[in-house]
Amino acid sequence: GVVASSLSPTMGYTMIALDMDGTLLGADHRISSRALGLLQKLSEEGVLISLCTGRSTPAILEHVSQLKLSCPIPVVAFNGALGMSCTADGQTVPLYTAPVPAEVVAAVLKLADENGLLVQYYVGDDIYVVCKTIAHRELTYRYAGLIGVKAHVYVESYDEAIARGMPYKLLLMSNDVDAAYELLHKELPAGSAKLIRGTPPFFVEVLDPRVDKGVGLRRLCDALGVEPARVVAFGDGHNDLEFLQLAGLSYAMKNGGDAIKQVATRVTERSNAEDGVAIELERLWKQGALGSREPGSAVR
């Protein structure tokens, strides 16, 4: 075992962790051809490409298939409630799960019912919804347009969803997002759930209180045997704070919020609409700052 331990670790960042909306994805919610080509090249060179997102599985897989990487892509989904490995043909293997606690699920469904609000219940690869009004149905169409996937299962009662298990997350849908947030904040027991205002603002996310993208990325790194110090992370929103803080090198998007820009190591020169991620990664690649995880493989 002496030989193995005496190999000096390859210098450089060996994993790239990318938020999707507002970061990797352009204004059209797609990965640009420039970013696609670069990520494929980096992957071939042995750099791990991972996605860290609030999105659900169906809203991620479409982009994983577009990347067409030859090796599985590690993914943090649902803002950290699910870690999985995804292949280009749509196969997923869970690495860890942290669903919303049962008592919180019951309380949110009750509050929604009493206040005439819609809940999206995420379990497996599906989003269960009980639509009681035309406005409810329109919110689901708007959401499907946002993620680019029709993943809703329209049911008469949430019992069908509950029978499949506790959700990775719940979304309380409303055009008055502040009122929805206040309702949950006031009515749910303190510390029982994590609440995140959605972007764009027509929903509030409800998660297990211990979940965030930082915890998710750490669990992903543990599963992959990667040190967080070797990760380069890119993000733009409030839900990216912890995961940017965990990474060895972090970039806040030019289009991101001030809070994010304060915690990140750097701010990208361009926005997500102008290939901000690809430009910074190309620069790091040219500087030789991105390495392979394979011992002995040179960083070109």
C-alpha positions in Angstrom: 0.0 0.0 0.0 3.0 2.3 0.2 3.0 3.1 -3.5 -0.6 4.2 -3.6 -0.3 6.5 -0.6 2.9 8.1 -1.9 1.3 9.2 -5.2 0.8 12.9 -4.8 -2.8 13.9 -5.5 -3.3 15.7 -8.8 -3.5 19.4 -8.1 -6.6 21.3 -9.3 -10.3 21.2 -9.0 -11.7 17.7 -9.9 -15.4 18.3 -9.7 -17.7 21.1 -11.1 -21.0 21.6 -9.3 -23.6 23.6 -11.3 -26.8 25.1 -10.3 -29.2 25.0 -13.3 -31.8 27.8 -13.4 -30.2 31.2 -13.7 -26.7 29.6 -13.8 -26.0 26.8 -16.3 -29.2 27.3 -18.2 -29.6 30.3 -20.5 -32.6 32.6 -20.7 -34.3 29.9 -22.8 -33.9 27.3 -20.0 -31.5 25.3 -22.1 -27.7 24.5 -22.0 -26.0 26.4 -24.8 -24.0 24.6 -27.4 -20.8 26.3 -26.1 -21.4 25.0 -22.6 -22.4 21.6 -23.9 -19.2 21.2 -25.9 -17.0 22.4 -23.0 -18.7 20.1 -20.4 -18.4 17.1 -22.7 -14.7 17.8 -23.2 -14.0 18.3 -19.5 -15.8 15.1 -18.7 -13.7 13.2 -21.2 -10.6 14.6 -19.5 -11.8 13.1 -16.2 -13.4 16.1 -14.5 -16.6 15.2 -12.7 -19.6 17.2 -13.9 -22.4 17.5 -11.3 -25.7 19.3 -11.1 -27.1 20.9 -7.9 -30.6 22.1 -8.2 -34.0 22.7 -6.6 -35.5 20.9 -9.6 -37.2 17.6 -9.5 -36.0 14.4 -11.3 -38.1 14.8 -14.5 -37.0 18.4 -14.8 -33.3 17.3 -14.6 -33.2 14.2 -16.8 -34.0 16.1 -20.0 -30.8 18.1 -19.5 -28.8 15.1 -18.5 -29.7 13.4 -21.7 -28.8 16.6 -23.6 -25.3 16.5 -22.0 -24.7 12.9 -23.4 -21.8 12.3 -21.0 -20.3 8.8 -21.2 -20.1 8.6 -17.4 -23.0 9.0 -14.9 -23.7 12.5 -13.7 -23.9 12.9 -9.9 -26.9 15.1 -9.1 -28.2 16.9 -6.0 -32.0 17.4 -6.6 -34.8 19.0 -4.7 -32.3 21.5 -3.1 -30.6 18.6 -1.3 -33.4 16.2 -0.4 -32.2 13.6 -3.0 -28.8 12.7 -4.2 -28.6 10.4 -7.2 -26.5 9.3 -10.1 -28.0 9.8 -13.6 -27.1 8.3 -16.9 -27.7 9.9 -20.3 -30.4 7.2 -21.0 -32.5 8.4 -18.0 -31.5 5.7 -15.5 -31.2 7.0 -11.9 -29.7 5.4 -8.8 -30.4 7.1 -5.5 -27.3 7.9 -3.4 -29.3 9.4 -0.4 -32.8 10.8 0.4 -34.1 13.3 3.0 -37.9 13.6 2.5 -40.3 16.1 4.2 -41.4 14.9 7.7 -44.9 13.3 7.8 -46.3 15.8 10.3 -45.2 18.8 8.2 -46.8 17.2 5.1 -50.1 16.8 7.0 -49.9 20.4 8.3 -49.1 21.9 4.8 -51.9 20.0 3.1 -54.4 21.1 5.7 -53.3 24.8 5.5 -53.6 24.7 1.7 -57.1 23.2 1.9 -58.3 25.8 4.4 -56.9 28.7 2.4 -57.8 27.5 -1.1 -54.2 27.1 -2.2 -52.7 24.4 -4.4 -49.9 22.1 -3.3 -47.5 20.2 -5.6 -46.4 16.9 -4.0 -43.2 15.4 -5.3 -42.6 11.7 -5.0 -40.7 9.4 -7.3 -40.5 11.1 -10.7 -44.0 12.6 -10.4 -45.7 15.8 -9.1 -49.1 15.1 -7.6 -51.7 17.9 -7.6 -55.3 18.2 -6.5 -56.7 21.1 -8.6 -60.0 22.6 -7.2 -60.2 25.6 -9.5 -59.2 26.8 -13.0 -56.6 29.1 -11.4 -55.0 26.0 -9.8 -54.8 24.3 -13.1 -53.3 27.4 -14.7 -50.6 27.4 -12.0 -49.6 23.9 -12.9 -49.4 24.8 -16.6 -47.3 27.8 -15.8 -45.0 25.5 -13.7 -44.8 22.9 -16.5 -43.8 25.7 -18.9 -41.1 26.8 -16.4 -39.5 23.4 -16.1 -40.2 22.3 -19.7 -41.7 19.0 -18.6 -45.2 17.7 -18.1 -44.7 15.8 -14.9 -48.1 16.5 -13.1 -50.4 13.7 -12.0 -53.9 15.2 -11.5 -55.7 13.4 -8.7 -58.8 13.8 -6.6 -57.0 13.4 -3.3 -53.4 13.5 -2.0 -54.0 10.1 -0.4 -52.7 8.5 -3.7 -49.4 10.5 -3.3 -49.0 9.7 0.4 -49.5 6.0 -0.4 -46.3 6.3 -2.5 -44.3 7.8 0.4 -43.3 11.1 1.9 -42.4 13.8 -0.7 -38.9 15.1 -1.4 -40.5 18.5 -1.3 -43.9 20.3 -1.4 -44.6 23.5 -3.3 -47.4 25.8 -2.0 -48.5 27.6 -5.2 -49.7 31.2 -5.1 -49.5 34.4 -7.1 -49.1 36.2 -3.8 -45.9 34.5 -2.7 -45.3 36.7 0.3 -48.7 35.9 1.8 -48.1 32.2 1.2 -44.7 32.4 2.9 -46.1 34.2 5.9 -48.9 31.7 6.3 -46.5 28.8 6.4 -44.0 30.7 8.6 -46.8 31.6 11.1 -48.6 28.2 11.2 -45.9 25.6 11.0 -44.0 24.8 14.3 -40.8 26.8 14.4 -37.9 24.8 12.9 -40.1 22.0 11.6 -39.5 22.8 7.9 -37.3 24.8 5.6 -39.1 27.4 3.5 -37.7 28.9 0.3 -39.4 31.6 -1.8 -39.6 30.3 -5.4 -38.0 31.9 -8.4 -39.9 33.2 -10.3 -42.1 34.1 -7.3 -45.3 32.1 -7.6 -44.6 29.3 -5.1 -43.0 28.5 -1.7 -40.9 25.4 -1.3 -41.2 23.3 1.8 -38.3 21.0 2.6 -36.9 18.9 5.5 -35.4 21.5 7.9 -31.9 19.8 7.7 -31.8 20.0 3.9 -29.9 22.5 1.8 -27.7 22.3 -1.3 -24.6 22.5 0.9 -25.6 19.4 2.9 -26.6 17.8 -0.4 -23.2 18.6 -2.0 -21.3 17.3 1.1 -23.3 14.0 1.0 -22.6 13.7 -2.8 -18.9 14.3 -2.2 -18.9 11.7 0.5 -20.6 9.2 -1.8 -18.1 10.0 -4.6 -14.9 10.2 -2.5 -14.3 13.8 -3.5 -13.0 16.5 -1.1 -15.3 19.6 -1.1 -12.1 21.7 -1.4 -11.6 20.2 -4.9 -15.1 21.4 -6.1 -15.8 24.5 -8.2 -19.4 25.6 -7.7 -21.6 28.1 -9.7 -24.9 29.5 -8.4 -27.1 32.6 -8.5 -29.9 32.3 -5.9 -30.5 32.2 -2.1 -30.7 28.4 -2.2 -27.1 28.4 -3.5 -25.5 30.1 -0.4 -24.5 27.0 1.5 -23.2 25.0 -1.4 -21.1 28.0 -2.6 -19.7 28.3 0.9 -18.8 24.5 0.9 -16.9 24.5 -2.4 -13.2 25.2 -2.6 -13.8 27.7 -5.4 -17.2 29.4 -5.9 -18.7 31.7 -8.5 -21.7 33.8 -8.0 -23.4 34.6 -11.4 -23.3 38.2 -12.5 -27.1 38.0 -12.6 -27.2 36.6 -9.0 -28.3 38.4 -5.8 -26.0 40.5 -3.6 -26.1 38.0 -0.8 -24.6 35.3 -3.1 -22.0 37.7 -4.4 -20.8 38.3 -0.9 -20.2 34.7 0.0 -18.7 33.5 -3.4 -15.0 33.6 -4.1 -15.6 35.3 -7.5 -18.4 36.8 -9.6 -18.7 35.7 -13.2 -17.9 38.3 -15.9 -21.1 37.4 -17.8 -24.6 36.4 -16.9 -26.3 33.0 -17.5 -27.8 34.5 -20.7 -24.3 35.2 -22.0 -22.5 31.9 -21.3 -21.3 33.1 -17.9 -20.4 29.6 -16.7 -18.7 28.4 -19.9 -16.5 31.5 -20.1 -15.2 31.0 -16.5 -14.6 27.3 -17.0 -12.7 27.9 -20.2 -10.5 30.3 -18.3 -9.9 27.8 -15.5 -9.1 25.1 -18.0 -6.6 27.3 -19.8 -5.0 28.1 -16.5 -4.6 24.4 -15.7 -6.8 24.7 -12.6 -9.1 21.8 -13.5 -7.7 18.3 -12.9 -8.7 14.7 -13.4 -9.6 12.5 -10.5 -7.5 9.7 -12.0 -4.1 9.6 -10.4 -1.3 10.0 -12.9 -3.4 11.6 -15.6 -2.0 14.9 -16.6 -3.9 18.2 -16.5 -3.4 19.6 -20.0 
